[in-house]
């Protein structure tokens, strides 16, 4: 099957994909809006319906300055304590012009059951917040570990842009059936998190 291209060799004439080509559709499953929430937890619709789940963070604003945004996973039961091994890279650039790229061992996990840090130092002034995504792959697998990747950017309390790239896996054979987001200090004052299933 071929995709026809316009005479000028551009793709502008394509209005739809052939029926046999998957579009990678995202289905919105749940939206939660914070209002001085200690945590935001997703506990339904995480099952074997989809092989990938995507969480979108929109204007996540902490109660306390320089708070770390974090995640944990539930693998059955009631506790968010799935064993995880993670990595944490950060690029930053200050409003004054200095910059850097670093791997931060203080923010990774090696077979830890505590929260996984997704980004550090979110500012709490009126215009400061965090945005980004987290992808969770095959959470219902009872054979393989459950991989996740996060990409976030924030306006740091010291007037910096921080982009953090975090990856890891839940080292459990039980299915992951809950995902919980929080800040390291106080609550999520405002912001929206959307959960999508990906075909």
PyMOL commands that set and color helices and strands:
alter all, ss='L'
color gray80, all
select helices_A, chain A and resi 105-107
alter helices_A, ss='H'
color red, helices_A
select strands_A, chain A and resi 26-37+39-42+52-62+67-74+84-94+99-103+116-122+130-137+146-155+160-170+178-183+188-198
alter strands_A, ss='S'
color yellow, strands_A
deselect
rebuild
show_as cartoon
